[in-house]
Amino acid sequence: MMKRLFLLGLISAGILVLGFLFRVRHAFYGPHDKIMARIGKGVSAKMAAEQLEREGIIQSPAAFLILAKISGASRHFHYGPYVFEKNRYWQILKKISRGETHKIKVVIPEGWSAWQIAERLASEGIISDAEAFWKNAMTLKLEGKLFPSTYFFEPGTDTGTVTQAFLDPGRKIFTPELLQRAAALKMNEAQVLAFASIIEREARVDEEREVISSVYHNRLKKGMMLEADPTVQYAMGQGKEWKDRLLYKDLKFVSPFNTYRNRGLPPAPICSPGLKSIQAALNPADTPYLYFVADGTGRHKFFKDHKSHIQWQIENRRKQKKTAN
């Protein structure tokens, strides 16, 4: 009698195991398409299982809950956006229990304006409204402070969190030593960023950053206008667009940012400079240069006086015409 009961119990257990394996067979076989889902804050394992079934990510909430119970994952469900493979029960549970939320990699280059950054964030699905993000940045005077780097954000991250992530690296750059160097040059943090932002838009090769910096420092010492083309480009386009070729009439554009019309630095940065441009702003090369011009190769020619500067441009145009003919 005992043997018969044991045998019946063993058969029943076997049937239950086979039934369970049949229910979760898709966790090992079948389609594994990727689907994005957002697990809400405070959601229980049961609620999560029902949601995942509704969204077509799993086929058996019961099997999911049994696995969650067995693994202990149900005690540590983390909210947020996830990318799941359909029917991968164990992987789904592992992601939710570890909080392995879906994050988007976004690279912000040096020299981008707040508007360009906002557009990139919106195109990647990190924020929903580039215009709103940009207006908020302008209101808070964050142009130049959104540090260029590589970031990872969850899709739909709130503006405050995104902004804070951009501000944190910049704050670490301005060490007491760096601020002391700025003070020696009679510059505050905002002026350093404004200066560095011009260098960032001008320089194409790293070895020229400190030389370009020296030109602007020399001009400031002599009371000359900076006459930096990028400030005109920014004034005309507000960082939303950068005009490639400036005309003489553009240099008369009325704006406090136009350094052809206003002495000294612009009232704020014109883009987000990288560390190398910030360092160059504070450590100019020792040169006599007051002028420079792009030579068409990505580099610049530097001059001590205006006459040499103009003469080189005239000769360069002649060479270009001969080459064209």
C-alpha positions in Angstrom: 0.0 0.0 0.0 2.8 2.4 0.9 4.7 1.6 -2.2 1.6 2.3 -4.3 1.0 5.6 -2.6 4.7 6.6 -3.1 4.5 5.6 -6.7 1.3 7.7 -7.2 3.0 10.6 -5.5 6.0 10.3 -7.7 3.9 10.1 -10.9 1.9 13.2 -9.7 5.1 15.1 -9.0 6.5 14.1 -12.4 3.3 15.3 -14.1 3.5 18.7 -12.3 7.2 19.1 -13.2 6.5 18.2 -16.9 3.5 20.6 -16.9 5.7 23.4 -15.4 8.4 22.7 -18.0 5.8 22.8 -20.8 4.6 26.2 -19.5 8.1 27.7 -19.5 9.4 25.9 -22.6 9.5 29.2 -24.5 12.2 30.3 -22.0 14.5 28.0 -23.7 13.1 27.6 -27.2 11.0 29.6 -29.5 11.2 33.4 -30.5 13.2 35.8 -28.3 12.3 39.1 -29.8 13.3 42.2 -27.8 10.6 44.4 -26.3 10.9 47.5 -24.1 8.8 47.7 -21.0 8.7 50.0 -18.0 8.3 48.4 -14.6 6.5 50.9 -12.3 7.6 51.9 -8.9 6.2 49.7 -6.1 5.0 47.1 -8.5 4.7 43.6 -7.0 5.9 40.4 -8.6 2.3 39.5 -9.4 1.6 42.9 -11.0 4.8 42.7 -13.0 3.9 39.2 -14.2 0.5 40.3 -15.4 2.0 43.4 -17.1 4.7 41.3 -18.9 2.0 38.9 -20.1 -0.2 41.8 -21.4 2.8 43.2 -23.3 3.6 39.8 -24.9 6.9 39.4 -23.1 6.0 36.2 -21.2 3.3 33.6 -21.8 2.8 32.2 -18.3 2.5 34.6 -15.3 2.2 31.5 -13.1 5.5 30.1 -14.3 7.1 33.5 -14.0 5.9 33.8 -10.3 7.1 30.3 -9.4 10.6 31.1 -10.8 10.6 34.4 -9.0 9.7 32.7 -5.8 12.3 30.0 -6.2 15.1 32.4 -7.1 14.2 35.0 -4.5 14.0 37.6 -7.2 10.5 38.7 -6.2 11.9 40.4 -3.1 14.0 42.8 -5.1 12.0 44.2 -8.0 13.5 47.5 -9.3 11.5 50.0 -11.3 12.5 51.6 -14.6 12.7 51.0 -18.3 14.0 47.6 -19.5 14.6 45.8 -22.8 13.6 42.2 -22.4 13.9 39.2 -24.7 10.5 37.5 -25.0 10.0 34.4 -22.9 13.5 34.5 -21.3 12.1 34.1 -17.8 15.4 33.8 -16.0 17.0 36.7 -17.8 14.0 38.9 -17.2 14.0 38.1 -13.5 17.7 38.7 -13.3 17.4 42.1 -14.9 14.5 43.3 -12.7 16.1 42.0 -9.5 19.4 43.6 -10.3 18.0 46.9 -11.6 19.7 46.4 -15.0 17.6 49.1 -16.6 17.9 50.0 -20.3 20.3 53.0 -20.8 21.1 54.9 -23.9 24.7 55.9 -24.7 25.0 59.5 -25.9 28.2 61.2 -26.9 28.4 65.0 -26.7 31.4 66.4 -28.6 33.4 69.4 -27.5 32.2 72.7 -28.9 28.5 72.0 -29.0 26.0 74.6 -27.9 23.1 73.9 -25.5 20.8 73.7 -28.4 22.9 71.0 -30.2 23.0 69.0 -27.0 19.2 69.3 -26.6 18.7 68.1 -30.1 21.0 65.1 -29.6 19.2 64.1 -26.4 15.8 64.4 -28.0 16.8 62.4 -31.1 18.1 59.6 -28.8 14.8 59.4 -26.9 16.3 60.6 -23.6 14.2 63.7 -23.5 11.0 64.4 -25.3 11.2 68.1 -26.1 14.5 69.7 -27.3 13.0 73.2 -27.2 11.9 72.9 -23.6 15.3 71.6 -22.5 17.1 74.4 -24.3 14.8 77.1 -22.9 15.4 75.7 -19.4 19.2 75.7 -20.0 19.1 79.3 -21.2 16.9 80.4 -18.3 19.4 78.8 -15.9 22.4 80.3 -17.8 23.9 76.8 -18.5 25.4 77.5 -21.9 29.0 76.3 -21.6 28.4 74.4 -18.4 26.9 71.2 -20.0 30.2 69.3 -20.1 31.0 67.4 -23.3 31.5 63.7 -22.5 29.9 60.3 -22.9 26.8 59.7 -20.9 24.3 56.9 -20.3 20.7 57.8 -19.6 17.4 55.9 -19.3 14.9 56.9 -22.0 12.5 59.5 -20.7 14.8 60.7 -18.0 13.6 63.9 -16.4 15.2 67.2 -17.3 16.6 67.8 -13.8 18.4 64.5 -13.7 19.9 65.0 -17.2 21.0 68.5 -16.4 22.7 67.4 -13.1 24.6 64.7 -14.9 26.0 67.3 -17.3 27.0 69.7 -14.6 28.8 67.3 -12.3 31.9 66.7 -14.4 32.4 70.5 -14.9 32.3 71.1 -11.2 35.1 68.6 -10.7 37.3 70.3 -13.3 37.4 73.7 -11.4 39.7 72.6 -8.7 41.2 75.1 -6.1 44.4 75.0 -8.1 42.6 75.9 -11.4 40.6 78.6 -9.7 43.8 80.0 -8.3 45.3 80.1 -11.7 42.2 81.9 -13.0 42.5 84.5 -10.3 46.1 85.1 -11.2 44.8 86.0 -14.7 42.0 88.1 -13.1 39.4 85.8 -14.4 36.4 84.1 -12.7 34.9 80.7 -13.6 32.4 82.2 -16.0 35.1 84.2 -17.9 37.3 81.1 -18.1 34.4 79.2 -19.7 33.6 82.0 -22.1 37.3 82.3 -23.1 37.7 78.5 -23.5 34.5 78.3 -25.6 36.0 80.6 -28.2 39.2 78.5 -28.3 37.1 75.4 -28.6 35.2 76.7 -31.7 38.5 78.0 -33.3 40.9 75.1 -32.7 41.1 72.1 -34.9 44.3 70.5 -33.6 45.3 70.3 -30.0 48.8 71.8 -30.4 47.2 75.1 -31.5 44.9 75.6 -28.6 47.5 77.4 -26.4 48.7 79.5 -29.3 45.1 80.6 -30.2 44.7 81.4 -26.5 47.8 83.6 -26.6 46.4 85.6 -29.5 43.3 86.5 -27.5 45.2 87.1 -24.3 47.5 89.5 -26.2 44.6 91.3 -27.7 42.9 91.8 -24.3 46.2 93.1 -22.8 46.4 95.7 -25.6 42.8 96.7 -25.2 42.0 95.4 -28.7 38.7 93.9 -29.7 38.8 90.1 -29.7 37.2 89.9 -33.2 36.5 86.2 -32.8 34.3 84.9 -35.7 32.7 82.2 -33.5 31.1 84.8 -31.3 29.4 86.3 -34.4 28.3 82.9 -35.5 26.7 82.3 -32.1 25.2 85.8 -32.0 23.5 85.2 -35.3 22.2 81.7 -34.7 21.9 81.5 -30.9 23.8 78.2 -31.1 21.0 76.7 -33.1 23.1 77.0 -36.3 26.7 78.0 -37.0 27.0 80.0 -40.3 30.0 78.5 -42.2 31.2 81.6 -44.0 30.8 85.0 -42.5 30.4 88.1 -44.7 31.7 91.5 -43.8 28.1 92.7 -43.1 27.7 89.9 -40.6 30.5 91.4 -38.5 28.2 94.3 -37.8 25.5 92.1 -36.4 24.1 93.8 -33.2 24.5 91.5 -30.2 26.4 91.7 -26.9 28.1 88.4 -28.1 29.6 90.0 -31.2 33.3 90.7 -30.2 33.7 92.8 -33.4 31.4 95.4 -31.9 32.0 94.9 -28.1 35.3 94.9 -26.2 36.3 92.1 -23.9 34.9 88.6 -23.6 31.3 87.8 -24.6 28.8 87.9 -21.7 28.6 84.1 -21.5 30.2 81.0 -23.2 29.1 80.3 -26.8 29.4 76.5 -26.4 30.6 73.8 -24.1 34.4 73.7 -24.1 36.4 70.6 -23.2 39.1 70.3 -20.7 41.9 71.0 -23.1 40.4 74.3 -24.1 39.8 75.2 -20.5 43.5 74.5 -19.7 44.6 76.4 -22.8 42.5 79.5 -21.7 44.5 79.5 -18.4 47.9 78.6 -19.9 48.4 80.6 -23.1 51.6 80.1 -25.0 54.2 82.9 -24.8 53.9 84.4 -28.3 53.8 87.9 -29.9 50.9 87.0 -32.1 47.8 89.2 -32.5 46.2 87.7 -35.6 45.5 84.3 -37.1 43.7 82.9 -40.0 42.7 79.4 -41.2 45.0 78.1 -43.8 42.6 75.6 -45.4 44.2 72.5 -43.9 42.5 72.6 -40.5 45.4 74.6 -39.1 46.1 78.3 -38.8 48.7 80.9 -39.7 49.7 83.3 -37.0 50.9 86.9 -37.3 52.4 89.6 -35.2 50.8 92.5 -37.1 47.8 93.3 -39.2 49.9 94.0 -42.3 51.4 90.5 -42.4 48.0 89.0 -41.7 46.4 90.8 -44.7 49.4 90.2 -47.0 49.3 86.4 -46.4 45.6 86.3 -47.3 46.2 88.2 -50.5 49.0 85.9 -51.5 47.0 82.9 -50.6 44.1 84.0 -52.8 46.5 84.4 -55.7 47.8 80.9 -55.2 44.3 79.5 -55.1 43.3 81.3 -58.3 46.4 79.9 -60.1 45.6 76.4 -58.9 42.0 76.8 -60.0 43.2 77.9 -63.5 
